[in-house]
Amino acid sequence: MSRDIKVGPYKFVGRSNMRAGHARAALYAHVVEGKLVSTAQIAKRVGVSMAAAYDRAKRGPFPLTWSSLEKARLNAKQEGV
């Protein structure tokens, strides 16, 4: 027996669909220079793969800037080593 939920013009089966969408979107959202951008937007602007863009966004330095995301590697001084 399925639990069909009618929300506006959309029909959801089960309650987890909405939560999963928001949680997944949060995983791939980053704030760069005060604006919320996705990993795909970072990858396109910097010219790297999605995996590389995600790694660069997670490594910092924070707050993120486009110039720091364009660098393939950070200096040892910036990494805090």
N, C-alpha and C positions, 0 to 999 in steps of 0.2 A: 504494500500500500504506500503510495508516494504522497508526500505532503506538498501540494502545489500552493504556492504563495503568489498572490496577485498584488504587485506593487506598481501602481501607475500603469503605463502601457506595457510593462515588462512582466514576464511570468518566471518565477524562480522555483526550482525544485529543491526543497530543503533550505535550511537557513544559512549554511556555510558558504554559499556562493558569494554573497556580498562581502562577508568578512574576508574571505580568501583574496578577493580582488583588491581590497584596500590594503591588506597586509603585504601582498605582492608588490603593489605600487610603491609602498613605503620602502621596500628593500631597494628599489631602483631609483629613488628620488634623492637628489643631493642639492645642497644650497651652494651656488657658486656666485660670489660677489653679490650676495643678497637676493638672488633669484633662484627659484626652484626649477631645476632641470633634471631630465632623465639621463640614464646612462647612455642611451642611444644618441641623445643630443650632444653629450660630451664626446662620444666616439666620433660622431660626424664632424664636429668642429675641430677636434684635435687631429683627426685623421688616423685613428688607431682602431683596433678591434674592440668589440664590446667588453671582452674579458680584461683587456689592458686598461680600458677606460674605467671599469669598475675598480680594478686594483689601484689605479692612480687616485681615484676619488676617496678610497678608503685609507690610503696611506697618509694623507694630509699633505702639507701642513695646514692646519685649520686656523682661520677660515679659508676655504678654498678660493683660489684665484685662477683665472685662465692661464696665466703665465706659469704657475706651478704645475698645472695639469699638462702643459705642453712639454715639460721636461721629462725625459725618459728616466733619469735617475736624479735623486737629490744629493746634494753635497753631504758629507759626513757631519758637518757643522749643523745643517738644517735638520738632519735626522735625529739629532740629540745624542749622538754617540761620542 
